[in-house]
């Protein structure tokens, strides 16, 4: 048998031996994406607009995202250490470029997008990959010394600081909190003293409070959150309309395309508040299904972590899971009125290319762990100093 045939045989053998839990995780992703595409058929605009304008564009983005996910799957979690420095550098460069006039695009008072002619991308989304690789590498390199105060807390804080400061300057407080939460969870799982992390949480709580008090827009969101009904015609309008969508949908929903929230009643119905449109048009059973699918996604990914061969691969997969599910929890918490309003998309469902491409890439990395960690390791990758 020649080398080509041997390679094809190994490829098919790897595919046949891919564990059922990996297929189930992929099924969760496809189901979530299908729900999002179904809702986008109606959330794309009024009835006299081009049918499925958002739907058609999202299909294009989904095709690109599938390619990105496949590339990540074939590349594999084991090789992520080879790109950690370029990825981290590109992440920081992108977060700096987005702040520069003429390069960064300002939307609703925030610079979060980089213009690339016919398309634009959100720097903070692509920054997740570099941030995750860098942080996972540091924890892996220090291993059992993560229980020391300097190596386990001070130096990691210095690694996080540039990302956090650049995100605050956009400003994007919600994504900053997500980055910090992912970093904190990785540190906690890696042995950083709980007391140090607790003090960090207290410090961040004070810092976030100060940022809220000095921003009229953020204060308005908090006020609307605390008194949603009293502010339903002003700052709390979007949140009120989202809650109204859930109540109108009931158990079975009004039916695809029959909801009213996508008819300009609910701002950002196709992006940040698509979960409310799911509730109105498809009902409680569908929203409950979305929650169950994300729960299944989480359980399946966590079940594979126990097979991780080293801390680097463990933290890359763990961090990828946290970025996806953490963002989903924040989005659903906002839309259901459990958290103050924050512009953050729902992974796999919301319209938009940047987040969809990145979450599919991260999913590809997670799926590669189901393949790589099941097979025996013939030769470990060379460590990157």
N, C-alpha and C positions, 0 to 999 in steps of 0.2 A: 504494500500500500504506500503510495507516494505521500509527501508531506502535506499536500493540499487535501487529500482524502482523509488523512489522519486528523487534520485540523477540523474538517467538517464533521468527522465522527465525534470528536471531543465536544464540538459545539452542540450537536444534537443530543449527546449524552448529558451535557450540562443542563439543557432545556428540559429533558425528560426527568431529570433528578431534582428539578426546581421544586422546593417544598410547597405543599398545598397552602400553607399560611401565606406564602408570597403571592400566590395567585389570588387569594382572598383579599389581601391588601390592595392589589391592583384592581380587583373588582370594586372595592370601596371607592377608589379614585374615579373609576369610570362611571359609577352610579352617581356620585356627587356632581361630576361634570355634566352628565346627562340632565340632571335636575336643573342645573344652572342654565344650560342651553334651552331647555323647555321654557323656562320662565323668561329668558331673554327674547323669545319670539314675541311676547306681549310687552315686556318692559322697554322695548326699543323705541317707543314713541307713540304718537297718536295713531288712530285707525287709518288715517289718510296718508300716513307716511309710507315710505318704501318698506314692504313687509320684511321684517327681520333684518333691518340694517345693522343693529348691534349683534344680532344672531350671526349674520354672515361674516362680520368682521371677527367675532369671537371664534368662529370656526377656523378662520385663517390663523389666529393666534394659537388656537388649540393644536393645529397641525404643527406649527413651529415649536410649541411647548412639548409635543410628543417627541419630536426630533431631539430636543434638548434633554428630555428624560431618558431617551434611548442612549444618547451619547454618555450621559452620566452613568447609566447602568453598565454599559460596555467598558467605560473607563474604570469604574469600580471604586469602592471606598478605600481599598488598599493603596491606590495610586494617588489619592488626594494629597498626600504629604509632599508629592513632587511639585505641586503647583501652589503650595501655601504662600510662598513669598510673592510671586507675581499676582496671585489673587488678592492678597492683603493690600499690596501696593496699589493695584487698580481700584480696589474698593475705596481707599482713602483719596486717591486722585479724583474719582468720580464724585465723592462727597464734597470735595473742594470745588471742582468745576461747576457744580450745580449752584454754588453761591455767587458765581461771577456773572455780571450783567452781560447780556448778549449770548451767553451759553446756557445758563439756567433759565428755565421758563417759570414765571411767577403766576400762580393760580390761587385765587382767594387769599392773597397776601402771603403765600408761602412759596419758596423756591425748592421744589422737589423733583423737577423734571429737567432732563438734558435734551435739547432739541437736536435731532439728527435729520433735518430736512423733512422728508415725508413722514417720519415717525419720531417718537420720543420715548425715553425710558426713565423710570424712577430709580435714581441712584441708590437710595436706601434699600431697595429690593435686591439689587445685584451685590450690594455691599455685604449682605448676609453671608454669602459664600466665602468671601475672603476673611471676614470676621470670624466665622466658625472654624475655618482651617487654622488660622493663627492661634486662636484660643485653645483649640484641641491639641495643637502641637505643644504649646507651652505646658499644659497640664501633663501631657505624656512625658515630656522631657524631665519634669520635676518629680513625677511619681509620688513616692511616699513622703517626700519633703513638703507636700502641699499642706501638711498640718502645721507648718511653721508660719508665723505671722507675716514675715517679710515675703517669702516665696508663695505662700498660700493666699495672701490678701493684698499686700501693698503693690507688688509687681503686677498681678492681674488687674488691679484697679488702674494702674498706669497704662496697661494695654487697652483697656476699655475706654479710657478717658478721651482719646482723640475721636473715636467714633461717636461717643455720646455728645461731645461738644459740637461737632459738626452737624449732628442731627438737630440739636437744640437751636443752632443758628438758622436752620431752614425756615421756620421752626417746625419741628415735628415731635411733639412731646410723647405721643402715643407710641411711635416706633422706637423712640429712645427707651421708654419703659420696657418694651418688648425685648430689645437688645440686652438691657440690664438684667431682665428676668431670666433670659436664656443663660447669660454668663453666671448669674447667681446659682442657678440650678446645677450647672456643670461643676461649679466650685463646691457646692454642697455635696454632690455625689462623689467628688474626688478627694474629700477629706479636709477641706478648709474648715477651721474652727467655726462652730455655729455662732459663738459670741461675736466674732468679727463680722460675720454676715448680718447678724441682728443689728449691730451698731450701724452698718452700712445702710440697712433698710430704714432705720430711724433718720439718718442723715439725708437720705434721698427723699423721704417723706417731707422733711422740712424744706428741702430745696424745691420740690415740686409745688408745695404750698406757696412758697414765695413767687415762683413763676406764674402760678394761677392768679395770685393777688395782684400782680403787676401787669396782667393782660385782661383788658375788658372783655375780649371775646371768650377767653377761657372762663372768666367769672360768670359770664352770661350762660355758658353751657352748664356750669355747676348749679347755678340758680335754677335753671330750667329743669335740671335733673331732680333737685330737691322739691320743686313745686311744679311738676309737669302740667297739671291741669290749669293752674293759675297762669302759666306762660304759654298755653297752647296756641295762642294767636301771634306770639312773638318768637322768642328764642327757642321755645319748646315745640314749635310747630312741627318740625320734622319728626321728632320723637313721638309726638302725639299721633301723627298720621300713621306712623309705623305700628304703634300699639293698636290703632283703630283697624288696620289691615288684618291683624291677627284675630281680633274680635269678630270682624265681618266674615272671615274665612270659615270659622267654626271647625268642625271635625273633618269635613270632606272638601271644603273650599268652594269658591264660586265657579271654578273651572278655568282652564288655561285661556288667557285672553279676555276673561270676563270680569277681572278685577278693575277697580277704578283708581287704585293708588298709582299705577303707571301712567295715568292720563294727566300728568303734571301736578297731581295732588301731593305726591310724595317726592321731594327733591332727592336726587341720587338714587332713584328706585332701582336702576340697573347696576349700581356699583355697591356703595356702602350699605344700602338698605334693601338689598335683594332678598334677604331672609324674610323681611316683612311681606314682600310680594309672593314668596313661596307660601307663607302662611295664609294670605288672602286667597290666592288662586288654587292652591293645592291642598290647603287645610292643615289641621293639626297632625294628621297622620304623616304628611310629607315633612313637616318641620321636625316632628319626632324622629322620622327616618333619617333626616340629615344629622341630628344629634347622635343617633345610634351608629351611623356610618363613620362619623369622626371618632366615636368611642371605639368601634371595632378597629379602625385604622391605628389608634393609639395602642390598644391591647396587643395587636399583632406585631407592631414594631417593638414594643417593650419586651415581648416574649423572645425576640431574637437577640436582644442585648446581652443576655447571659452567656451567649456563645462568642462574644467579642474576644479576639486574640490579644488585644492590647488597649491601652487607654486612649490612644489617638483615634483608632477606629470606633471605639465605644462612644467617645464624645462627639465625633462627627455625626454619627447616626442619631445619637441622643439629642444633639443640638438641632439637627435637621427636623426631627420630630417635634421638638419644642417650638421652633419657629412656625411650623405649619399649624399645629394644634393650638398653640398659644394665641396666634392671630385669630383663629376661628373662635376661640372662647371670648376674646375681647370683642370681636364683631357681634357675636350673638348676644353677649351681655349688654352691649350698647343698644342694639335694636329692640331688645325685650325690656329695656328700661332699668336694667340692673347696674349699669355703669353710665357715667356721663357721656354725652355724645362725643365721638371721636371718629374722624375720617379714616377708616381702615377697612379694606376689602375683605370679603369672605373667601378664603382659599377654595379654588376649583369652581366656585359658583359665580362670583362677581365678574362683571365685564372689565376687561383690561388686560393688556399684554404682559407688562413687567412682572406682576405678581404671579400670573399663570405660568409663565416661562420658568421663573425661579422655583415655585413650589413643585413643578414637574421635575425640574433638575434635582431638587432635594429628594423628591420621591424616588427618582432613579438611583440615587446614592443609597437610600434605605433599602430598595429592592436588591441592589447589588450585594448587600450584606447577607441576604437570604441565600444567594448563590455562593459567595466567597467563603462564608463562615461554615457552610455545610461541607465544603470540599476540604480535603487534607491540604495543608500548606506544604508545598515542596521547597520553596525558597522564600524566605522573608525579604521584604523590600529593604534596601539600604536606608539606614536612618539619616535624616537630614539634620545636620548640626545647626 
